[in-house]
Amino acid sequence: MDYIDLRSDTVSHPTPLMREAMAKAAVGDDVYHDDPTVNQLEADAANMLGKEAAVFVTSGTQGNLCALLAHCQRGDSIIVGDSSHIFRYEQGGMAQFGGLIPHTVPVQADATIGLADLRNAINPDDEHKPVTRLVALENTHNMAGGVPISAEYTAKVAEFARSHGLILHIDGARIFNAAAAYSVDVKDLVAGADSVTFCLSKGLCAPVGSVLVGSQDFIRRARRARKALGGSLRQAGVMAAAGLIALHEMTDRLIEDHQNAQTLAEGLSEIQGLHIQGQNTNFIFFSLAPDIGLTLDEFVCALREEYNIRMSPYSGEKSLIRLRTHYWIDQAAIAKTVSAVSAVLS
Ligand SMILES: Cc1ncc(COP(=O)(O)O)c(C=O)c1O
């Protein structure tokens, strides 16, 4: 990339190795299960997450929606965090396409949901109420600021779900960042979950795609949902080839993105008029002092026009800027960013 793009990890481009693998990928018609590269990706993803089976989907949103459609019946209620991506940023797909009713519960600053809140959200067996079917967690939690949740907490929620006859789905768009943050095998983070969506794009740099994992029977139903949503692809091996590189070459290096985020936050924190509000995994948030003489838009515009550096105000709260590090943000990019921000604010 010939510019510095810190707006998100979703802006990451495929790596040279991915482009090479995509060009050479063996392909077939995936609707006939004939694409060897997709089959390999699904087998490897299931194996890495410790589940029986997997299905390649076009996006995290599609993976979450296929999971909800495969697990639930129309009219069911699902328990989700009030700041979860599934509830806030997936256009209410669960209600639009599945007739599902979200029951929101507060997400705490550490990205967990209190067990008492989960318990209170379960509807009694009462003909006035929808049947509560599923609990969804998010790891790392986007709106909480990239905060990872631990294997211990997830195991508690899994036990809670099992004891109440509920299904546990994890929106693990960045689950490998959580695994890197806790230095644990990703399998341990999702051990008690019935299903997990994770993204091959974002920090793992594949241009397209996510994977949904779970039991054989669940994945068979998820494939039906994917077909109905228009997400069954033909020679998708071209994309799965990049996904295989994402899985096997990119997960272990995510810790570098976290270290880079920390270095960047430390560098920025020395600049007068800039206040770091948080740094977790590959996320950083900061605000500008009111007397700085620049609006956030003017600040962002100056960085883009004068230094070819892209940032954007945080969509959740306009007085903050959110940055995310990724593969294309190296030490040199961090040094350049710190000196450019310092110059713009001086
Ligand atoms: C936590 C989380 N879940 C799901 C998604 C959706 O992924 P996609 O953009 O691939 O649909 C995102 C996207 O940023 C996300 O942050």
The ligand as a MOL file (V3000), in Angstrom:
LIG
                    3D

  0  0  0     0  0            999 V3000
M  V30 BEGIN CTAB
M  V30 COUNTS 16 16 0 0 0
M  V30 BEGIN ATOM
M  V30 1 C -17.3340 -7.9550 15.3650 0
M  V30 2 C -17.7390 -7.9790 13.9350 0
M  V30 3 N -18.5960 -8.9160 13.5130 0
M  V30 4 C -18.9770 -9.0060 12.2340 0
M  V30 5 C -18.5090 -8.1220 11.2980 0
M  V30 6 C -19.0290 -8.1980 9.8900 0
M  V30 7 O -18.0540 -8.5690 8.9830 0
M  V30 8 P -18.2550 -8.2370 7.4250 0
M  V30 9 O -17.8920 -6.8000 7.2540 0
M  V30 10 O -17.2970 -9.1760 6.7620 0
M  V30 11 O -19.6550 -8.5210 7.0930 0
M  V30 12 C -17.6320 -7.0990 11.6860 0
M  V30 13 C -17.1340 -6.1300 10.7000 0
M  V30 14 O -16.3830 -5.2250 10.9810 0
M  V30 15 C -17.2370 -7.0270 13.0430 0
M  V30 16 O -16.4060 -6.0720 13.4850 0
M  V30 END ATOM
M  V30 BEGIN BOND
M  V30 1 1 1 2
M  V30 2 1 2 3
M  V30 3 2 2 15
M  V30 4 2 3 4
M  V30 5 1 4 5
M  V30 6 1 5 6
M  V30 7 2 5 12
M  V30 8 1 6 7
M  V30 9 1 7 8
M  V30 10 2 8 9
M  V30 11 1 8 10
M  V30 12 1 8 11
M  V30 13 1 12 13
M  V30 14 1 12 15
M  V30 15 2 13 14
M  V30 16 1 15 16
M  V30 END BOND
M  V30 END CTAB
M  END
